[in-house]
């Protein structure tokens, strides 16, 4: 796990950029110039700690790369690659030599790659299938730059805020695909290749992976549940084994009280004696430790319960939020940061259960989409009747059944992209001066809505292209790498992508049961209490933060002549602060959080 940066035809302070990325790679920092290219790399040594230094050159190829290729030794054997080190970086170079740009489809891993081909005079930037590893680029005139983090990119090129992009973000709660909050800066999209001609700086982009076309070879409603469970079991075993063995350091597991991390732990224990597992309990939140302890005891892991309080949140909040280099709406960045800090005291590499909800339908909001065509612009009479329940008062308890029914009723009163956003983010955009969504997001939604896919499939694809890449994966990458901790996600293996994409809807959602197939597999490995436990994730006491430990900080930050005030009706932000708005407690807290994070970010740029 590392950090990368570089440029074409630009002069900048190399030590300053390396220092901005040092938390991602405290073990080594190097830079090299080739022709008119600068390539920078900071290293967290995991594989071949002696021979895997970067930038790495092989013939006319030079690479800096962030991530891990878990099947790289298998690829050497399969394609007869000759290498001098045990590094997956050299495997990448050798595989590119043999296959060219077709090589990426064979990689099972997480990666952001910058590869310079001096024979072709081209720089290639590549990201993994889901976008686990971030990569941003800047293009203006003859100058081009890239970096793993926006804060590092700002050390290479000047940053100018894109006001229209910020307005679209405040409407949606995330930046969509290539969109960033800066002018002339874009994010390399997951599963894409960007080719930059180093002579004239012309840019081409194309996908090397598409989740829409994955799984077609074995897709069909005729798949039996027994075969689906068996195939899932085998694919998960292979993914976990590869992620355990592809490391020169000990690999631990985050273990919550849910089935995703429980399955990872159960299977990992078959390959590792005295597997280290970690459960984190937060003050004022549901305590998952008893459920996690059942799994730890069952598989005899070396288990650690970590109790974390938020007493110092006021002192850490600015560092947590500004680390992203952009506004971030997701309040679970806070527990992610605290978890990573605690785990780093014990290990450098951990596996997580992330990705299971997105591939196997783990969110409660998927249930109505599995039973109604909520992408249709014409509501059914039943949907119209159910939508009337939205007139009832909003719920105070986020986890209550009443809140779920109220939110579902509210969804039925909306249509188009607005319905999707209300289901996913739930921030208040009605007080904005201008209602505007990213046109690329609207176009993608309209194109998907017109396809003959099920409503559930459409919802999950929208999540994959927006929520996952735009919020969830950056959240964990920045939070973990802030502490030089590598997280590995078995559910994003190539085989599990294909397996999940081939499943019919009734093996994802069955009645009101989410993640049906994973629960079926979990019965083989996990205690009944864990299998039947409702999904919780990192549930934060957000309303308590907003009106408690962070109340004074938020009030001071959002009062007066602020950056965010230009986007809202006069007095609207003060109404939120003073509890004078008519929206729900959760929506108010989430909106204030989003505004607070945006204002803190803007102050680092201006």
ChimeraX attribute file (.defattr): number of C-alpha atoms within 10 A of each C-alpha:
attribute: neighborCount
match mode: 1-to-1
recipient: residues
	/A:1	23
	/A:2	31
	/A:3	31
	/A:4	33
	/A:5	28
	/A:6	26
	/A:7	25
	/A:8	24
	/A:9	16
	/A:10	15
	/A:11	11
	/A:12	13
	/A:13	9
	/A:14	18
	/A:15	14
	/A:16	13
	/A:17	23
	/A:18	24
	/A:19	16
	/A:20	19
	/A:21	28
	/A:22	23
	/A:23	21
	/A:24	29
	/A:25	25
	/A:26	17
	/A:27	14
	/A:28	15
	/A:29	22
	/A:30	17
	/A:31	18
	/A:32	15
	/A:33	14
	/A:34	11
	/A:35	10
	/A:36	12
	/A:37	19
	/A:38	20
	/A:39	26
	/A:40	27
	/A:41	30
	/A:42	31
	/A:43	27
	/A:44	24
	/A:45	21
	/A:46	21
	/A:47	20
	/A:48	16
	/A:49	16
	/A:50	11
	/A:51	15
	/A:52	18
	/A:53	19
	/A:54	24
	/A:55	23
	/A:56	18
	/A:57	15
	/A:58	12
	/A:59	11
	/A:60	12
	/A:61	18
	/A:62	21
	/A:63	24
	/A:64	28
	/A:65	30
	/A:66	26
	/A:67	24
	/A:68	26
	/A:69	23
	/A:70	23
	/A:71	19
	/A:72	24
	/A:73	15
	/A:74	12
	/A:75	20
	/A:76	17
	/A:77	10
	/A:78	9
	/A:79	12
	/A:80	12
	/A:81	18
	/A:82	12
	/A:83	14
	/A:84	8
	/A:85	13
	/A:86	16
	/A:87	21
	/A:88	24
	/A:89	28
	/A:90	24
	/A:91	23
	/A:92	23
	/A:93	22
	/A:94	23
	/A:95	24
	/A:96	16
	/A:97	16
	/A:98	14
	/A:99	11
	/A:100	11
	/A:101	14
	/A:102	11
	/A:103	16
	/A:104	21
	/A:105	13
	/A:106	13
	/A:107	20
	/A:108	22
	/A:109	24
	/A:110	24
	/A:111	25
	/A:112	27
	/A:113	24
	/A:114	27
	/A:115	24
	/A:116	25
	/A:117	15
	/A:118	16
	/A:119	9
	/A:120	11
	/A:121	15
	/A:122	20
	/A:123	24
	/A:124	19
	/A:125	23
	/A:126	27
	/A:127	29
	/A:128	26
	/A:129	28
	/A:130	23
	/A:131	25
	/A:132	25
	/A:133	29
	/A:134	28
	/A:135	28
	/A:136	23
	/A:137	23
	/A:138	22
	/A:139	19
	/A:140	12
	/A:141	9
	/A:142	13
	/A:143	16
	/A:144	24
	/A:145	23
	/A:146	29
	/A:147	29
	/A:148	26
	/A:149	26
	/A:150	25
	/A:151	20
	/A:152	23
	/A:153	26
	/A:154	21
	/A:155	19
	/A:156	23
	/A:157	20
	/A:158	11
	/A:159	19
	/A:160	14
	/A:161	16
	/A:162	15
	/A:163	14
	/A:164	17
	/A:165	20
	/A:166	23
	/A:167	24
	/A:168	22
	/A:169	24
	/A:170	27
	/A:171	23
	/A:172	27
	/A:173	27
	/A:174	24
	/A:175	25
	/A:176	24
	/A:177	19
	/A:178	16
	/A:179	24
	/A:180	24
	/A:181	24
	/A:182	21
	/A:183	18
	/A:184	16
	/A:185	26
	/A:186	19
	/A:187	22
	/A:188	23
	/A:189	27
	/A:190	26
	/A:191	19
	/A:192	19
	/A:193	23
	/A:194	20
	/A:195	19
	/A:196	20
	/A:197	16
	/A:198	23
	/A:199	12
	/A:200	11
	/A:201	19
	/A:202	14
	/A:203	15
	/A:204	11
	/A:205	15
	/A:206	11
	/A:207	14
	/A:208	18
	/A:209	18
	/A:210	12
	/A:211	15
	/A:212	11
	/A:213	10
	/A:214	17
	/A:215	18
	/A:216	12
	/A:217	9
	/A:218	13
	/A:219	16
	/A:220	13
	/A:221	11
	/A:222	9
	/A:223	14
	/A:224	12
	/A:225	15
	/A:226	12
	/A:227	10
	/A:228	19
	/A:229	18
	/A:230	12
	/A:231	15
	/A:232	19
	/A:233	18
	/A:234	12
	/A:235	21
	/A:236	22
	/A:237	19
	/A:238	17
	/A:239	24
	/A:240	24
	/A:241	19
	/A:242	19
	/A:243	24
	/A:244	23
	/A:245	16
	/A:246	19
	/A:247	17
	/A:248	12
	/A:249	15
	/A:250	16
	/A:251	23
	/A:252	28
	/A:253	27
	/A:254	24
	/A:255	32
	/A:256	29
	/A:257	25
	/A:258	24
	/A:259	30
	/A:260	24
	/A:261	22
	/A:262	28
	/A:263	26
	/A:264	23
	/A:265	29
	/A:266	24
	/A:267	18
	/A:268	25
	/A:269	21
	/A:270	13
	/A:271	14
	/A:272	16
	/A:273	12
	/A:274	14
	/A:275	21
	/A:276	23
	/A:277	29
	/A:278	25
	/A:279	24
	/A:280	21
	/A:281	19
	/A:282	20
	/A:283	13
	/A:284	11
	/A:285	11
	/A:286	13
	/A:287	16
	/A:288	19
	/A:289	20
	/A:290	14
	/A:291	21
	/A:292	27
	/A:293	22
	/A:294	17
	/A:295	27
	/A:296	25
	/A:297	11
	/A:298	13
	/A:299	20
	/A:300	17
	/A:301	23
	/A:302	14
	/A:303	21
	/A:304	18
	/A:305	15
	/A:306	15
	/A:307	14
	/A:308	14
	/A:309	13
	/A:310	16
	/A:311	10
	/A:312	9
	/A:313	15
	/A:314	14
	/A:315	11
	/A:316	14
	/A:317	17
	/A:318	14
	/A:319	11
	/A:320	19
	/A:321	24
	/A:322	19
	/A:323	16
	/A:324	20
	/A:325	20
	/A:326	23
	/A:327	26
	/A:328	25
	/A:329	26
	/A:330	17
	/A:331	20
	/A:332	17
	/A:333	24
	/A:334	19
	/A:335	20
	/A:336	18
	/A:337	23
	/A:338	21
	/A:339	22
	/A:340	24
	/A:341	18
	/A:342	16
	/A:343	24
	/A:344	16
	/A:345	10
	/A:346	14
	/A:347	17
	/A:348	21
	/A:349	23
	/A:350	24
	/A:351	23
	/A:352	21
	/A:353	23
	/A:354	20
	/A:355	22
	/A:356	22
	/A:357	19
	/A:358	19
	/A:359	23
	/A:360	25
	/A:361	28
	/A:362	22
	/A:363	18
	/A:364	18
	/A:365	19
	/A:366	22
	/A:367	20
	/A:368	18
	/A:369	19
	/A:370	23
	/A:371	16
	/A:372	15
	/A:373	18
	/A:374	26
	/A:375	23
	/A:376	13
	/A:377	11
	/A:378	11
	/A:379	18
	/A:380	14
	/A:381	9
	/A:382	9
	/A:383	18
	/A:384	14
	/A:385	13
	/A:386	18
	/A:387	21
	/A:388	14
	/A:389	17
	/A:390	17
	/A:391	10
	/A:392	10
	/A:393	12
	/A:394	19
	/A:395	18
	/A:396	12
	/A:397	12
	/A:398	14
	/A:399	13
	/A:400	11
	/A:401	11
	/A:402	14
	/A:403	16
	/A:404	16
	/A:405	16
	/A:406	21
	/A:407	21
	/A:408	22
	/A:409	21
	/A:410	21
	/A:411	23
	/A:412	22
	/A:413	18
	/A:414	17
	/A:415	17
	/A:416	15
	/A:417	20
	/A:418	17
	/A:419	18
	/A:420	21
	/A:421	19
	/A:422	18
	/A:423	17
	/A:424	17
	/A:425	17
	/A:426	19
	/A:427	23
	/A:428	22
	/A:429	18
	/A:430	12
	/A:431	16
	/A:432	19
	/A:433	14
	/A:434	15
	/A:435	14
	/A:436	17
	/A:437	19
	/A:438	18
	/A:439	11
	/A:440	13
	/A:441	18
	/A:442	15
	/A:443	12
	/A:444	13
	/A:445	19
	/A:446	14
	/A:447	10
	/A:448	18
	/A:449	21
	/A:450	11
	/A:451	10
	/A:452	8
	/A:453	10
	/A:454	18
	/A:455	23
	/A:456	24
	/A:457	19
	/A:458	22
	/A:459	23
	/A:460	20
	/A:461	19
	/A:462	18
	/A:463	17
	/A:464	19
	/A:465	19
	/A:466	18
	/A:467	22
	/A:468	19
	/A:469	25
	/A:470	24
	/A:471	18
	/A:472	18
	/A:473	19
	/A:474	20
	/A:475	22
	/A:476	21
	/A:477	20
	/A:478	27
	/A:479	25
	/A:480	26
	/A:481	23
	/A:482	21
	/A:483	21
	/A:484	24
	/A:485	25
	/A:486	24
	/A:487	23
	/A:488	24
	/A:489	21
	/A:490	27
	/A:491	25
	/A:492	26
	/A:493	25
	/A:494	18
	/A:495	20
	/A:496	24
	/A:497	20
	/A:498	21
	/A:499	20
	/A:500	23
	/A:501	20
	/A:502	19
	/A:503	24
	/A:504	18
	/A:505	19
	/A:506	15
	/A:507	23
	/A:508	25
	/A:509	25
	/A:510	15
	/A:511	12
	/A:512	13
	/A:513	20
	/A:514	24
	/A:515	26
	/A:516	20
	/A:517	23
	/A:518	24
	/A:519	21
	/A:520	16
	/A:521	19
	/A:522	23
	/A:523	15
	/A:524	13
	/A:525	19
	/A:526	21
	/A:527	17
	/A:528	12
	/A:529	12
	/A:530	22
	/A:531	22
	/A:532	14
	/A:533	13
	/A:534	16
	/A:535	18
	/A:536	14
	/A:537	11
	/A:538	16
	/A:539	15
	/A:540	19
	/A:541	17
	/A:542	17
	/A:543	18
	/A:544	13
	/A:545	17
	/A:546	21
	/A:547	15
	/A:548	11
	/A:549	15
	/A:550	18
	/A:551	16
	/A:552	12
	/A:553	14
	/A:554	21
	/A:555	18
	/A:556	10
	/A:557	16
	/A:558	21
	/A:559	12
	/A:560	10
	/A:561	9
	/A:562	12
	/A:563	16
	/A:564	17
	/A:565	20
	/A:566	13
	/A:567	18
	/A:568	17
	/A:569	13
	/A:570	13
	/A:571	10
	/A:572	16
	/A:573	22
	/A:574	16
	/A:575	13
	/A:576	18
	/A:577	19
	/A:578	10
	/A:579	13
	/A:580	12
	/A:581	15
	/A:582	12
	/A:583	15
	/A:584	14
	/A:585	19
	/A:586	19
	/A:587	17
	/A:588	23
	/A:589	25
	/A:590	23
	/A:591	22
	/A:592	23
	/A:593	23
	/A:594	22
	/A:595	23
	/A:596	25
	/A:597	24
	/A:598	23
	/A:599	19
	/A:600	21
	/A:601	21
	/A:602	19
	/A:603	11
	/A:604	11
	/A:605	15
	/A:606	9
